[in-house]
């Protein structure tokens, strides 16, 4: 893992602590994954929230997590 990737992971952990982060090297699949520590409620799933998010870069994963936070926030109302 590069220093930039480590810094980005640290930022993700501090910004999105409900997730753990993993790097996988499997052909045809995203490289970076965020996996929720706790399962979602049914209403959150219906709103479009997911237990796992995968993206090709950490920056894209950060964007997906930000959007995911918005989905969770909206499901509270």
Secondary structure, 3 states (H helix, E strand, C coil): CCHHHHHHHHHHHHHCCCEEEEECCCCCCCCEEEEECCCCCHHHHHCCCCCEEEECCHHHHHHHHHHHHHHHHHHCC
